[in-house]
Amino acid sequence: MTRNDLVRPDVQRFALGQMRVTTILDGAQMRTPLNPPFAMDKDEDALRAIGAAHRLPWDRFQNNYVPTLIDTGTDLVLIDVGFGAAGRESGAGHLRARMERVGYLPGDVTVVAFTHVHPDHILGVMEDGAPAFPNARHAIGRREFDEWKRGDLIPPQRAKNREMFLDLIAPMEERLSFLEDGDSVVPGLTAEAAFGHSVGHMMFRAESEGRQMLVWGDVCNHYVFSMQYPDSPVGFDDDKDAAIATRRRVLDMAASDDLLIAGHHMPFPATGYVERAGDGFRWVPAAYQIWT
Ligand SMILES: [Zn+2]
């Protein structure tokens, strides 16, 4: 079998109260090595043991990218936009085509909300030189926008990423909606601060008929290495100490409150629950309990 013969699920839709939630695989890429970015405080023996315990390779990982689309009945909110054309030669950038396959046209999206401005979350905002979601209002965390514009707190390894921000997002300033912790994006969807992975990273909580779901963006980037070892520094995190504190806080909240999670880098279909396990946590994939 060649890589092109591979078939894997790429769209999931389920109900959250009166809302309809769709998770869509923008794409997936094998990345090497595993450390860094993950488990930067662990040696090779420890990585091999963790990998073996989870039937995972210890020296590479697959990153997958999963935007979430929330149909509230009055709004269609897209959280993060994937890689767009920039990802298409390397296995990503399929968000719009896969949305259309299940009946949502790009012009149907009323709000695009960004968790943060790393490439896999913003590059798909344009397509062929025009807005990819032409009728949408775009919303972003106030701190995320201001700090990426100012630049002082953006680490040097994100220099290219900052150019992407200045190219794609900064010119939208006049038309953007800015979000602070606790702000409503649309009725039933609230923004929450989760700083660290990126300086002003936000997450989003959807609620309908007493059911809740937290779209946590990149609070955790790997379902084993980030969750079982939340205190391990992660190369992808721009402010490592803040990211660790946020990860601990959000994982703790998710476990205590039994929250359904949609995670951009969790294994597709990227929905699950968090359970305490030893000093860390465990990802419990959601299945038919959310499909019925
Ligand atoms: Zn990401």
Boltz pocket constraint, residues with backbone or C-beta under 6 A from the ligand:
constraints:
  - pocket:
      binder: B
      contacts: [[A, 118], [A, 120], [A, 121], [A, 218], [A, 264], [A, 265]]
      max_distance: 6.0
